[in-house]
Amino acid sequence: MMSSLNPDLVRALAGGAVIGLAAAMFVLLNGRIAGISGILGGLLRPVRSELGWRIAFLLGLILSPLAFVLFAPLPDVHVEAGKASLIVGGLLVGLGTRYGSGCTSGHGVCGIARLSPRSLAATAAFMLAGFATVFVLRHLAAAGTV
């Protein structure tokens, strides 16, 4: 008897494989880590010779949902947080990437693949902070505080 795979699991596995392949190809072809905060940060203090690939990379990230729509509909996204929470969250992520010397894509995808001790520690810290945040917010929401 053949069991069917959960479509969400298949999409998650395919997405992870594509992200891993893209990160590997980026480092092999470009000699650089595909850390989004570093790529974006490089545009804030541009070096002319690096401007083209940085813009192309970010345009690819922004435009890729248009290519995705050719194969499957975009998922419905429901954001329950208010604008103030989203702004504060975005600023905290930016601050964290600065103090953490990188973001989840740089540390979590590329750094772990290279077995970088700093990236292993950073990714563990990201995960623990995420778990703690969800735990606290869910309990505060259950208590009616948030």
N, CA, C and O atoms as a MOPAC input file, in Angstrom:
PM7 MOZYME 1SCF
protein

 N      0.84100 1    -1.17000 1     0.00000 1
 C      0.00000 1     0.00000 1     0.00000 1
 C      0.89000 1     1.23900 1     0.00000 1
 O      1.84100 1     1.33100 1     0.77700 1
 N      0.58200 1     2.16300 1    -0.85600 1
 C      1.39100 1     3.37200 1    -0.98300 1
 C      0.69900 1     4.52800 1    -0.25800 1
 O     -0.47100 1     4.82100 1    -0.50400 1
 N      1.43500 1     5.16800 1     0.62800 1
 C      0.84800 1     6.31000 1     1.33000 1
 C      1.16100 1     7.58500 1     0.56300 1
 O      2.21300 1     7.71300 1    -0.06300 1
 N      0.23400 1     8.51300 1     0.62500 1
 C      0.47600 1     9.77800 1    -0.06800 1
 C      1.18600 1    10.73800 1     0.86900 1
 O      0.93400 1    10.75200 1     2.07400 1
 N      2.07000 1    11.53600 1     0.30300 1
 C      2.79600 1    12.52400 1     1.09000 1
 C      1.95600 1    13.77600 1     1.26000 1
 O      1.19600 1    14.16000 1     0.37200 1
 N      2.10300 1    14.39000 1     2.39100 1
 C      1.43800 1    15.65200 1     2.67500 1
 C      1.97200 1    16.70500 1     1.70100 1
 O      3.18500 1    16.89900 1     1.62200 1
 N      1.09400 1    17.38900 1     0.95600 1
 C      1.56400 1    18.38700 1    -0.01600 1
 C      2.38500 1    19.50900 1     0.62900 1
 O      3.32000 1    20.02200 1     0.01300 1
 N      2.04500 1    19.88800 1     1.85000 1
 C      2.82600 1    20.92700 1     2.52900 1
 C      4.24700 1    20.44400 1     2.79500 1
 O      5.20200 1    21.21200 1     2.68000 1
 N      4.38200 1    19.16600 1     3.15200 1
 C      5.70500 1    18.59100 1     3.39300 1
 C      6.51100 1    18.56700 1     2.09800 1
 O      7.69700 1    18.89800 1     2.09300 1
 N      5.87400 1    18.17900 1     1.01500 1
 C      6.56100 1    18.12800 1    -0.28200 1
 C      7.02900 1    19.52100 1    -0.68300 1
 O      8.16300 1    19.69000 1    -1.13200 1
 N      6.15900 1    20.52600 1    -0.52200 1
 C      6.54700 1    21.89600 1    -0.87000 1
 C      7.68000 1    22.39400 1     0.02200 1
 O      8.59800 1    23.06500 1    -0.45100 1
 N      7.61500 1    22.06500 1     1.31400 1
 C      8.67600 1    22.49300 1     2.23100 1
 C     10.00600 1    21.83700 1     1.86200 1
 O     11.04400 1    22.49800 1     1.85600 1
 N      9.97600 1    20.54600 1     1.55500 1
 C     11.20500 1    19.85100 1     1.15500 1
 C     11.75200 1    20.40900 1    -0.15600 1
 O     12.95800 1    20.61200 1    -0.29300 1
 N     10.87400 1    20.65200 1    -1.11000 1
 C     11.31300 1    21.21200 1    -2.39500 1
 C     11.88500 1    22.61000 1    -2.19400 1
 O     12.92500 1    22.94300 1    -2.76100 1
 N     11.21800 1    23.42200 1    -1.39800 1
 C     11.71200 1    24.77500 1    -1.12500 1
 C     13.06400 1    24.75500 1    -0.44400 1
 O     13.95400 1    25.52600 1    -0.80200 1
 N     13.22400 1    23.87800 1     0.54000 1
 C     14.51000 1    23.76100 1     1.22700 1
 C     15.61600 1    23.30900 1     0.29000 1
 O     16.74200 1    23.80000 1     0.35800 1
 N     15.28400 1    22.36500 1    -0.58900 1
 C     16.28000 1    21.88800 1    -1.55700 1
 C     16.69100 1    23.00300 1    -2.51800 1
 O     17.87000 1    23.14100 1    -2.84500 1
 N     15.72600 1    23.79200 1    -2.96700 1
 C     16.03600 1    24.89500 1    -3.88700 1
 C     16.88200 1    25.95800 1    -3.18000 1
 O     17.83100 1    26.48400 1    -3.76100 1
 N     16.53700 1    26.27300 1    -1.93000 1
 C     17.32700 1    27.25100 1    -1.17000 1
 C     18.75500 1    26.74200 1    -0.97800 1
 O     19.71300 1    27.49200 1    -1.16500 1
 N     18.89700 1    25.47800 1    -0.60800 1
 C     20.23000 1    24.90500 1    -0.43000 1
 C     21.03300 1    24.89700 1    -1.71600 1
 O     22.21600 1    25.23500 1    -1.71800 1
 N     20.39100 1    24.51100 1    -2.81200 1
 C     21.06700 1    24.50100 1    -4.11200 1
 C     21.47700 1    25.91500 1    -4.51900 1
 O     22.58700 1    26.12900 1    -5.00500 1
 N     20.57900 1    26.87600 1    -4.31800 1
 C     20.88900 1    28.26400 1    -4.67600 1
 C     22.05200 1    28.79600 1    -3.84500 1
 O     22.93300 1    29.47400 1    -4.37300 1
 N     22.05900 1    28.49400 1    -2.54600 1
 C     23.15200 1    28.96000 1    -1.68500 1
 C     24.47400 1    28.32300 1    -2.10100 1
 O     25.50900 1    28.98800 1    -2.12900 1
 N     24.43300 1    27.01900 1    -2.42800 1
 C     25.65300 1    26.32900 1    -2.86200 1
 C     26.15900 1    26.88300 1    -4.19300 1
 O     27.35700 1    27.11100 1    -4.36000 1
 N     25.25400 1    27.09600 1    -5.12900 1
 C     25.65300 1    27.63900 1    -6.42700 1
 C     26.19900 1    29.06400 1    -6.28000 1
 O     27.14600 1    29.44300 1    -6.96900 1
 N     25.60400 1    29.84200 1    -5.38600 1
 C     26.04900 1    31.21900 1    -5.18700 1
 C     27.48700 1    31.24700 1    -4.68200 1
 O     28.30700 1    32.02500 1    -5.16800 1
 N     27.78800 1    30.39900 1    -3.70800 1
 C     29.15500 1    30.39700 1    -3.17200 1
 C     30.13700 1    29.80700 1    -4.18800 1
 O     31.28000 1    30.25600 1    -4.27300 1
 N     29.70400 1    28.81100 1    -4.95300 1
 C     30.60000 1    28.21400 1    -5.94900 1
 C     30.87000 1    29.15700 1    -7.11900 1
 O     32.00200 1    29.25200 1    -7.59300 1
 N     29.84700 1    29.84400 1    -7.57600 1
 C     29.99300 1    30.70600 1    -8.75200 1
 C     30.44600 1    32.12500 1    -8.42500 1
 O     31.09200 1    32.78300 1    -9.24200 1
 N     30.10200 1    32.59300 1    -7.22100 1
 C     30.38500 1    33.98300 1    -6.87400 1
 C     31.44600 1    34.10600 1    -5.77800 1
 O     32.00400 1    35.18000 1    -5.55500 1
 N     31.71200 1    32.99200 1    -5.10500 1
 C     32.70000 1    33.02700 1    -4.02300 1
 C     32.24000 1    33.79000 1    -2.79500 1
 O     33.05900 1    34.20000 1    -1.97300 1
 N     30.94000 1    33.98200 1    -2.66600 1
 C     30.38600 1    34.74400 1    -1.54200 1
 C     29.26000 1    33.96200 1    -0.88000 1
 O     28.61300 1    33.11800 1    -1.50000 1
 N     29.04700 1    34.26500 1     0.38600 1
 C     27.96400 1    33.66200 1     1.13900 1
 C     26.66700 1    34.39700 1     0.79700 1
 O     26.66100 1    35.62200 1     0.67600 1
 N     25.58300 1    33.66300 1     0.64300 1
 C     24.28800 1    34.26100 1     0.30500 1
 C     23.56900 1    34.73300 1     1.56700 1
 O     22.46800 1    34.27500 1     1.87200 1
 N     24.18900 1    35.63700 1     2.28600 1
 C     23.57500 1    36.23900 1     3.46700 1
 C     22.85200 1    37.50800 1     3.05600 1
 O     23.48000 1    38.46200 1     2.59700 1
 N     21.55500 1    37.52400 1     3.21500 1
 C     20.74400 1    38.62800 1     2.69800 1
 C     21.11400 1    39.95600 1     3.34200 1
 O     21.19400 1    40.97600 1     2.65600 1
 N     21.34300 1    39.95600 1     4.65500 1
 C     21.66100 1    41.23600 1     5.31100 1
 C     22.98400 1    41.80400 1     4.80500 1
 O     23.12000 1    43.02000 1     4.67000 1
 N     23.94900 1    40.94800 1     4.52600 1
 C     25.22300 1    41.42000 1     3.98800 1
 C     25.09100 1    41.93900 1     2.56700 1
 O     25.72400 1    42.92600 1     2.19200 1
 N     24.26100 1    41.26300 1     1.78000 1
 C     24.04800 1    41.69600 1     0.39800 1
 C     23.31900 1    43.03900 1     0.37900 1
 O     23.70000 1    43.94800 1    -0.35700 1
 N     22.28000 1    43.15500 1     1.18500 1
 C     21.54200 1    44.41700 1     1.26700 1
 C     22.41000 1    45.51600 1     1.87400 1
 O     22.40200 1    46.65200 1     1.39900 1
 N     23.15200 1    45.17900 1     2.91700 1
 C     24.03900 1    46.15800 1     3.55100 1
 C     25.08100 1    46.69300 1     2.59300 1
 O     25.48000 1    47.85300 1     2.68900 1
 N     25.52600 1    45.85200 1     1.66400 1
 C     26.49600 1    46.28700 1     0.66700 1
 C     25.94200 1    47.33900 1    -0.27800 1
 O     26.70000 1    48.10900 1    -0.86800 1
 N     24.62200 1    47.37700 1    -0.42200 1
 C     24.00600 1    48.41700 1    -1.25500 1
 C     23.95200 1    49.75400 1    -0.52500 1
 O     23.86900 1    50.80500 1    -1.16000 1
 N     23.99800 1    49.71800 1     0.79100 1
 C     23.94700 1    50.95800 1     1.56500 1
 C     25.28000 1    51.69600 1     1.53400 1
 O     25.31900 1    52.91600 1     1.70000 1
 N     26.36000 1    50.97200 1     1.32500 1
 C     27.68400 1    51.56800 1     1.14700 1
 C     28.28700 1    50.91700 1    -0.10400 1
 O     29.17100 1    50.06500 1    -0.01400 1
 N     27.78900 1    51.33800 1    -1.26400 1
 C     28.07900 1    50.62700 1    -2.51100 1
 C     29.52700 1    50.71100 1    -2.98200 1
 O     30.19200 1    51.74200 1    -2.88800 1
 N     29.97200 1    49.57600 1    -3.49000 1
 C     31.22900 1    49.48000 1    -4.22900 1
 C     30.80000 1    49.23100 1    -5.67600 1
 O     30.09800 1    48.26000 1    -5.96000 1
 N     31.21100 1    50.08100 1    -6.56000 1
 C     30.71800 1    50.05200 1    -7.94400 1
 C     30.81500 1    48.66400 1    -8.58700 1
 O     29.89000 1    48.24700 1    -9.28500 1
 N     31.89600 1    47.96000 1    -8.36800 1
 C     32.08100 1    46.65600 1    -9.00700 1
 C     31.12800 1    45.59300 1    -8.45600 1
 O     30.93200 1    44.55800 1    -9.09100 1
 N     30.53600 1    45.83300 1    -7.28800 1
 C     29.63900 1    44.85300 1    -6.67600 1
 C     28.16800 1    45.22800 1    -6.81300 1
 O     27.29200 1    44.44700 1    -6.44300 1
 N     27.89900 1    46.38800 1    -7.32800 1
 C     26.53400 1    46.89500 1    -7.38800 1
 C     25.61600 1    46.00900 1    -8.23000 1
 O     24.49200 1    45.72200 1    -7.81900 1
 N     26.07600 1    45.57800 1    -9.39100 1
 C     25.24500 1    44.80900 1   -10.31800 1
 C     24.73800 1    43.50700 1    -9.74500 1
 O     23.53800 1    43.23700 1    -9.79500 1
 N     25.63200 1    42.68700 1    -9.19800 1
 C     25.19000 1    41.39700 1    -8.69900 1
 C     24.31600 1    41.54900 1    -7.46200 1
 O     23.39600 1    40.75800 1    -7.25500 1
 N     24.59000 1    42.55700 1    -6.63600 1
 C     23.76000 1    42.76600 1    -5.44200 1
 C     22.32600 1    43.14700 1    -5.84100 1
 O     21.36300 1    42.62500 1    -5.28000 1
 N     22.19200 1    44.05100 1    -6.80200 1
 C     20.86100 1    44.45600 1    -7.27100 1
 C     20.15200 1    43.27400 1    -7.92800 1
 O     18.96200 1    43.05900 1    -7.69600 1
 N     20.87300 1    42.50700 1    -8.74700 1
 C     20.28100 1    41.34700 1    -9.41600 1
 C     19.79400 1    40.32400 1    -8.38900 1
 O     18.71300 1    39.75700 1    -8.54700 1
 N     20.57600 1    40.08600 1    -7.34800 1
 C     20.19800 1    39.13400 1    -6.30700 1
 C     18.90800 1    39.57300 1    -5.62400 1
 O     17.97700 1    38.78100 1    -5.47600 1
 N     18.85600 1    40.83700 1    -5.20900 1
 C     17.67200 1    41.34300 1    -4.51100 1
 C     16.45100 1    41.40600 1    -5.42500 1
 O     15.33800 1    41.12700 1    -4.98100 1
 N     16.64100 1    41.76500 1    -6.68800 1
 C     15.52300 1    41.74100 1    -7.63700 1
 C     14.98800 1    40.32000 1    -7.80300 1
 O     13.78000 1    40.11400 1    -7.91000 1
 N     15.88500 1    39.35400 1    -7.82300 1
 C     15.45800 1    37.95900 1    -7.89800 1
 C     14.60400 1    37.56300 1    -6.70900 1
 O     13.61600 1    36.84500 1    -6.86300 1
 N     14.97700 1    38.02500 1    -5.52300 1
 C     14.17600 1    37.73200 1    -4.33200 1
 C     12.80000 1    38.37800 1    -4.40800 1
 O     11.79400 1    37.77300 1    -4.03500 1
 N     12.76900 1    39.59500 1    -4.88700 1
 C     11.50600 1    40.34000 1    -4.94400 1
 C     10.59300 1    39.80800 1    -6.05100 1
 O      9.37800 1    39.73000 1    -5.87300 1
 N     11.17700 1    39.44700 1    -7.18500 1
 C     10.38200 1    39.03300 1    -8.34300 1
 C     10.07400 1    37.53500 1    -8.37900 1
 O      9.22800 1    37.11200 1    -9.16600 1
 N     10.72800 1    36.73100 1    -7.56100 1
 C     10.52800 1    35.28400 1    -7.61600 1
 C      9.08800 1    34.84200 1    -7.37200 1
 O      8.68100 1    33.82900 1    -7.94000 1
 N      8.29300 1    35.53900 1    -6.56200 1
 C      6.88900 1    35.11500 1    -6.44600 1
 C      6.13700 1    35.15100 1    -7.77400 1
 O      5.19500 1    34.38400 1    -7.97300 1
 N      6.54700 1    36.03500 1    -8.68500 1
 C      5.90000 1    36.07000 1    -9.99800 1
 C      6.17200 1    34.77900 1   -10.77300 1
 O      5.29800 1    34.28700 1   -11.48700 1
 N      7.36000 1    34.24100 1   -10.63500 1
 C      7.68300 1    32.96300 1   -11.27500 1
 C      6.95400 1    31.81900 1   -10.57200 1
 O      6.51100 1    30.87300 1   -11.22300 1
 N      6.83000 1    31.90100 1    -9.25900 1
 C      6.14500 1    30.86700 1    -8.47900 1
 C      4.69300 1    30.72500 1    -8.93200 1
 O      4.17100 1    29.61400 1    -9.02200 1
 N      4.04400 1    31.85700 1    -9.21500 1
 C      2.63600 1    31.86300 1    -9.61000 1
 C      2.41300 1    31.06400 1   -10.89400 1
 O      1.30300 1    30.58900 1   -11.13500 1
 N      3.43900 1    30.91100 1   -11.71500 1
 C      3.30000 1    30.12400 1   -12.93800 1
 C      3.05000 1    28.65200 1   -12.62900 1
 O      2.46600 1    27.94300 1   -13.44800 1
 N      3.48100 1    28.18200 1   -11.46100 1
 C      3.37400 1    26.77200 1   -11.10800 1
 C      2.29900 1    26.48500 1   -10.06100 1
 O      1.73200 1    25.39300 1   -10.03500 1
 N      2.02600 1    27.44100 1    -9.21800 1
 C      1.05800 1    27.23400 1    -8.13900 1
 C      0.55500 1    28.59200 1    -7.66200 1
 O      1.25200 1    29.59900 1    -7.79700 1
 N     -0.64200 1    28.62000 1    -7.11000 1
 C     -1.13500 1    29.90400 1    -6.60200 1
 C     -0.34800 1    30.32600 1    -5.36100 1
 O      0.14000 1    29.49000 1    -4.60000 1
 N     -0.23900 1    31.62100 1    -5.18100 1
 C      0.40500 1    32.12100 1    -3.96900 1
 C     -0.46300 1    31.77500 1    -2.76900 1
 O     -1.69000 1    31.82300 1    -2.86000 1
 N      0.15100 1    31.43200 1    -1.65500 1
 C     -0.64300 1    31.11300 1    -0.46200 1
 C     -1.30500 1    32.37300 1     0.09800 1
 O     -0.81000 1    33.48600 1    -0.08200 1
 N     -2.42300 1    32.17400 1     0.77500 1
 C     -3.05900 1    33.29200 1     1.47200 1
 C     -2.22400 1    33.63200 1     2.69500 1
 O     -1.82200 1    32.74700 1     3.45000 1
 N     -1.96900 1    34.89700 1     2.88000 1
 C     -1.18200 1    35.34500 1     4.02900 1
 C     -2.07000 1    36.23400 1     4.88800 1
 O     -2.62600 1    37.22600 1     4.41700 1
 N     -2.19100 1    35.86100 1     6.14700 1
 C     -2.98600 1    36.64200 1     7.09200 1
 C     -2.06800 1    37.12200 1     8.19900 1
 O     -1.55700 1    36.31600 1     8.97700 1
 N     -1.85600 1    38.41000 1     8.27800 1
 C     -1.00500 1    38.99200 1     9.31200 1
 C     -1.91400 1    39.55900 1    10.39400 1
 O     -2.71300 1    40.46100 1    10.14300 1
 N     -1.77800 1    39.01800 1    11.59500 1
 C     -2.63200 1    39.45300 1    12.69400 1
 C     -1.99900 1    40.56800 1    13.51400 1
 O     -2.69000 1    41.24100 1    14.28000 1
 N     -0.71700 1    40.76900 1    13.36700 1
 C     -0.02600 1    41.79800 1    14.14800 1
 C     -0.36600 1    43.17800 1    13.60500 1
 O     -0.64500 1    43.34200 1    12.41700 1
 N     -0.33900 1    44.15500 1    14.48100 1
 C     -0.58000 1    45.53300 1    14.07800 1
 C      0.64700 1    46.13100 1    13.41300 1
 O      1.73600 1    45.55900 1    13.46400 1
 N      0.46300 1    47.28100 1    12.79100 1
 C      1.56600 1    47.93800 1    12.08800 1
 C      2.71200 1    48.28100 1    13.03000 1
 O      3.87800 1    48.13500 1    12.66500 1
 N      2.39400 1    48.73300 1    14.23000 1
 C      3.44600 1    49.09200 1    15.18800 1
 C      4.29200 1    47.87100 1    15.53800 1
 O      5.51700 1    47.96700 1    15.61700 1
 N      3.64500 1    46.72400 1    15.74800 1
 C      4.38600 1    45.49500 1    16.05600 1
 C      5.28600 1    45.08900 1    14.89900 1
 O      6.41900 1    44.65600 1    15.11000 1
 N      4.78500 1    45.22800 1    13.67900 1
 C      5.58700 1    44.87200 1    12.50500 1
 C      6.79200 1    45.79200 1    12.35800 1
 O      7.88600 1    45.33600 1    12.02100 1
 N      6.59800 1    47.07800 1    12.60700 1
 C      7.70700 1    48.03200 1    12.50600 1
 C      8.74900 1    47.75300 1    13.58200 1
 O      9.94400 1    47.70700 1    13.29100 1
 N      8.30500 1    47.56600 1    14.82200 1
 C      9.24000 1    47.26600 1    15.91400 1
 C      9.95900 1    45.94800 1    15.63600 1
 O     11.16800 1    45.84300 1    15.84300 1
 N      9.21700 1    44.94500 1    15.16800 1
 C      9.83000 1    43.65900 1    14.83600 1
 C     10.88200 1    43.78800 1    13.75100 1
 O     11.95700 1    43.19700 1    13.85400 1
 N     10.58500 1    44.55100 1    12.71700 1
 C     11.55000 1    44.76800 1    11.63600 1
 C     12.80400 1    45.46700 1    12.11500 1
 O     13.91500 1    45.10300 1    11.73000 1
 N     12.62400 1    46.47700 1    12.96100 1
 C     13.78600 1    47.18600 1    13.51200 1
 C     14.62300 1    46.27100 1    14.39900 1
 O     15.85300 1    46.32700 1    14.36700 1
 N     13.96100 1    45.42900 1    15.18900 1
 C     14.70100 1    44.49300 1    16.04300 1
 C     15.45700 1    43.45700 1    15.21500 1
 O     16.57200 1    43.07300 1    15.57000 1
 N     14.86400 1    43.00900 1    14.12700 1
 C     15.56400 1    42.07200 1    13.23600 1
 C     16.80000 1    42.74300 1    12.64900 1
 O     17.87600 1    42.14500 1    12.60800 1
 N     16.64600 1    43.98200 1    12.19600 1
 C     17.79400 1    44.71900 1    11.65700 1
 C     18.88700 1    44.89900 1    12.68700 1
 O     20.06700 1    44.72700 1    12.38400 1
 N     18.49900 1    45.24500 1    13.90500 1
 C     19.46400 1    45.40700 1    14.99200 1
 C     20.15500 1    44.08000 1    15.30100 1
 O     21.36700 1    44.03100 1    15.50800 1
 N     19.36800 1    43.01400 1    15.32700 1
 C     19.93100 1    41.68800 1    15.60300 1
 C     20.91200 1    41.22600 1    14.54300 1
 O     21.93400 1    40.61900 1    14.86200 1
 N     20.60800 1    41.50900 1    13.28400 1
 C     21.54000 1    41.10400 1    12.22600 1
 C     22.84200 1    41.88400 1    12.32500 1
 O     23.91000 1    41.37500 1    11.98700 1
 N     22.74600 1    43.11600 1    12.78900 1
 C     23.95600 1    43.93500 1    12.95000 1
 C     24.82000 1    43.38600 1    14.08400 1
 O     26.02300 1    43.18300 1    13.91900 1
 N     24.18800 1    43.14700 1    15.24200 1
 C     24.94300 1    42.64700 1    16.39700 1
 C     25.35600 1    41.18600 1    16.23500 1
 O     26.37400 1    40.75900 1    16.78100 1
 N     24.56300 1    40.42100 1    15.48200 1
 C     24.86300 1    39.00900 1    15.28100 1
 C     25.76100 1    38.73800 1    14.09200 1
 O     26.02100 1    37.58200 1    13.75900 1
 N     26.23500 1    39.78900 1    13.45200 1
 C     27.11200 1    39.66300 1    12.27600 1
 C     26.48200 1    38.82000 1    11.17500 1
 O     27.16200 1    38.02300 1    10.52900 1
 N     25.20300 1    38.99600 1    10.96800 1
 C     24.53800 1    38.27700 1     9.88900 1
 C     23.12200 1    37.90500 1    10.25600 1
 O     22.67300 1    38.12000 1    11.38200 1
 N     22.42500 1    37.34200 1     9.28100 1
 C     21.01800 1    37.00300 1     9.46400 1
 C     20.82600 1    35.49300 1     9.36700 1
 O     21.79000 1    34.73600 1     9.25100 1
 N     19.58000 1    35.07500 1     9.41600 1
 C     19.28900 1    33.64600 1     9.38200 1
 C     19.74000 1    32.99200 1     8.08300 1
 O     20.13500 1    31.82600 1     8.09200 1
 N     19.69200 1    33.70900 1     6.97500 1
 C     20.13300 1    33.10000 1     5.71700 1
 C     21.64400 1    32.91300 1     5.69900 1
 O     22.14100 1    31.89400 1     5.21900 1
 N     22.36200 1    33.87900 1     6.21500 1
 C     23.82000 1    33.76500 1     6.24400 1
 C     24.28900 1    32.72100 1     7.24100 1
 O     25.10500 1    31.86000 1     6.91000 1
 N     23.77500 1    32.79700 1     8.46400 1
 C     24.19200 1    31.85200 1     9.50000 1
 C     23.47500 1    30.50600 1     9.36500 1
 O     24.11200 1    29.45300 1     9.37100 1
 N     22.13500 1    30.55000 1     9.24100 1
 C     21.34300 1    29.32400 1     9.27100 1
 C     21.47400 1    28.45300 1     8.04500 1
 O     21.45600 1    27.22700 1     8.16000 1
 N     21.60500 1    29.04300 1     6.88300 1
 C     21.70200 1    28.24900 1     5.65800 1
 C     23.16400 1    28.02800 1     5.27800 1
 O     23.60900 1    26.89000 1     5.13300 1
 N     23.89700 1    29.10800 1     5.12100 1
 C     25.27200 1    29.00500 1     4.62300 1
 C     26.26500 1    28.62600 1     5.71500 1
 O     27.13500 1    27.78200 1     5.50000 1
 N     26.14000 1    29.24200 1     6.87800 1
 C     27.10000 1    28.99500 1     7.95300 1
 C     27.03400 1    27.58600 1     8.50200 1
 O     28.06800 1    26.96500 1     8.74500 1
 N     25.83400 1    27.07700 1     8.70000 1
 C     25.69200 1    25.71100 1     9.20600 1
 C     26.22300 1    24.71600 1     8.18300 1
 O     26.85600 1    23.72600 1     8.55000 1
 N     25.96900 1    24.97300 1     6.90000 1
 C     26.47900 1    24.08200 1     5.85300 1
 C     28.00500 1    24.02600 1     5.86400 1
 O     28.59700 1    23.01100 1     5.49900 1
 N     28.64300 1    25.13000 1     6.28900 1
 C     30.10700 1    25.17000 1     6.37200 1
 C     30.60500 1    24.72200 1     7.74400 1
 O     31.80800 1    24.73700 1     8.00500 1
 N     29.67500 1    24.32000 1     8.62600 1
 C     29.98700 1    23.90000 1     9.99900 1
 C     30.71700 1    24.99200 1    10.77700 1
 O     31.61100 1    24.70700 1    11.57400 1
 N     30.33100 1    26.22700 1    10.54000 1
 C     30.92300 1    27.36500 1    11.23400 1
 C     30.42900 1    27.39500 1    12.68000 1
 O     29.22200 1    27.47800 1    12.90900 1
 N     31.34100 1    27.32800 1    13.66600 1
 C     30.91100 1    27.37600 1    15.07300 1
 C     30.12100 1    28.64700 1    15.39600 1
 O     29.14200 1    28.59700 1    16.14100 1
 N     30.54100 1    29.77300 1    14.84100 1
 C     29.83000 1    31.02900 1    15.09000 1
 C     28.41000 1    30.96200 1    14.53600 1
 O     27.47100 1    31.44600 1    15.16800 1
 N     28.25300 1    30.36600 1    13.36700 1
 C     26.92200 1    30.24800 1    12.77200 1
 C     26.05500 1    29.24600 1    13.52400 1
 O     24.85000 1    29.45300 1    13.66800 1
 N     26.65900 1    28.16400 1    14.00400 1
 C     25.90300 1    27.20600 1    14.81500 1
 C     25.37600 1    27.88400 1    16.07400 1
 O     24.21700 1    27.69700 1    16.44500 1
 N     26.22700 1    28.67200 1    16.73200 1
 C     25.81200 1    29.39000 1    17.94000 1
 C     24.75700 1    30.44200 1    17.61300 1
 O     23.77500 1    30.58000 1    18.34300 1
 N     24.94800 1    31.18000 1    16.52900 1
 C     23.98500 1    32.22100 1    16.14900 1
 C     22.62900 1    31.61100 1    15.81300 1
 O     21.59500 1    32.13900 1    16.22100 1
 N     22.62600 1    30.50800 1    15.07600 1
 C     21.36300 1    29.87200 1    14.70500 1
 C     20.65300 1    29.32200 1    15.93200 1
 O     19.43100 1    29.41900 1    16.03600 1
 N     21.40400 1    28.74700 1    16.85500 1
 C     20.80000 1    28.28400 1    18.11200 1
 C     20.18700 1    29.46300 1    18.86400 1
 O     19.09400 1    29.34400 1    19.41900 1
 N     20.87800 1    30.58800 1    18.88600 1
 C     20.34500 1    31.78300 1    19.56000 1
 C     19.08300 1    32.28600 1    18.86000 1
 O     18.12100 1    32.66500 1    19.52700 1
 N     19.07400 1    32.29500 1    17.50800 1
 C     17.87300 1    32.71000 1    16.76200 1
 C     16.68900 1    31.82400 1    17.14500 1
 O     15.59600 1    32.30500 1    17.44400 1
 N     16.94000 1    30.52000 1    17.12600 1
 C     15.86300 1    29.57100 1    17.40200 1
 C     15.33900 1    29.72100 1    18.82900 1
 O     14.12900 1    29.76900 1    19.05200 1
 N     16.25500 1    29.79600 1    19.78700 1
 C     15.83300 1    29.94100 1    21.18500 1
 C     15.06600 1    31.24200 1    21.40300 1
 O     14.06000 1    31.25800 1    22.11200 1
 N     15.53000 1    32.31900 1    20.80600 1
 C     14.82100 1    33.60100 1    20.93500 1
 C     13.43800 1    33.50900 1    20.29600 1
 O     12.47200 1    34.05000 1    20.83400 1
 N     13.33800 1    32.83900 1    19.17000 1
 C     12.03800 1    32.65700 1    18.51800 1
 C     11.09000 1    31.83200 1    19.36500 1
 O      9.91900 1    32.18300 1    19.51600 1
 N     11.59700 1    30.71900 1    19.92700 1
 C     10.76600 1    29.88300 1    20.79900 1
 C     10.28200 1    30.67900 1    22.00300 1
 O      9.10600 1    30.62600 1    22.36100 1
 N     11.20000 1    31.41900 1    22.62500 1
 C     10.85300 1    32.20700 1    23.81400 1
 C      9.82600 1    33.28700 1    23.47500 1
 O      8.88800 1    33.51500 1    24.23900 1
 N     10.00100 1    33.94400 1    22.34200 1
 C      9.06500 1    35.00000 1    21.93700 1
 C      7.66600 1    34.44200 1    21.72100 1
 O      6.68700 1    35.01000 1    22.20500 1
 N      7.56900 1    33.33400 1    20.99700 1
 C      6.26100 1    32.72000 1    20.75200 1
 C      5.63800 1    32.27400 1    22.07000 1
 O      4.44800 1    32.49100 1    22.29900 1
 N      6.42600 1    31.65800 1    22.93100 1
 C      5.91600 1    31.18800 1    24.22100 1
 C      5.35800 1    32.34800 1    25.04000 1
 O      4.24100 1    32.27400 1    25.55200 1
 N      6.13900 1    33.41500 1    25.16000 1
 C      5.71200 1    34.57100 1    25.95900 1
 C      4.47700 1    35.22600 1    25.35000 1
 O      3.51600 1    35.51400 1    26.06300 1
 N      4.49400 1    35.46400 1    24.03700 1
 C      3.35600 1    36.12600 1    23.40400 1
 C      2.08300 1    35.29300 1    23.48400 1
 O      1.00000 1    35.84100 1    23.68700 1
 N      2.19800 1    33.99300 1    23.33000 1
 C      1.00600 1    33.13800 1    23.43400 1
 C      0.44600 1    33.15400 1    24.84800 1
 O     -0.77000 1    33.18000 1    25.03700 1
 N      1.32900 1    33.13900 1    25.84000 1
 C      0.85000 1    33.15600 1    27.21800 1
 C      0.29600 1    34.52200 1    27.60200 1
 O     -0.67400 1    34.60900 1    28.35500 1
 N      0.90400 1    35.58400 1    27.09300 1
 C      0.36600 1    36.92100 1    27.35300 1
 C     -0.97600 1    37.10500 1    26.64600 1
 O     -1.89900 1    37.71000 1    27.19200 1
 N     -1.07100 1    36.57500 1    25.42500 1
 C     -2.32900 1    36.67500 1    24.68600 1
 C     -3.42500 1    35.87600 1    25.38800 1
 O     -4.57400 1    36.31200 1    25.45500 1
 N     -3.06200 1    34.70600 1    25.90900 1
 C     -4.04000 1    33.88800 1    26.62800 1
 C     -4.51500 1    34.59200 1    27.89400 1
 O     -5.66000 1    34.42800 1    28.31500 1
 N     -3.62300 1    35.37800 1    28.49800 1
 C     -3.98100 1    36.11200 1    29.71300 1
 C     -4.69300 1    37.42100 1    29.38400 1
 O     -5.15000 1    38.12500 1    30.28400 1
 N     -4.78800 1    37.74700 1    28.08800 1
 C     -5.46300 1    38.97400 1    27.67500 1
 C     -4.60700 1    40.21600 1    27.79200 1
 O     -5.12200 1    41.33000 1    27.70200 1
 N     -3.30100 1    40.04400 1    27.99100 1
 C     -2.39600 1    41.17900 1    28.14900 1
 C     -2.03500 1    41.81500 1    26.81900 1
 O     -1.84600 1    43.02900 1    26.73600 1
 N     -1.93900 1    40.99400 1    25.77200 1
 C     -1.53000 1    41.51000 1    24.45700 1
 C     -2.73600 1    41.71100 1    23.57900 1
 O     -2.60100 1    42.13900 1    22.43300 1

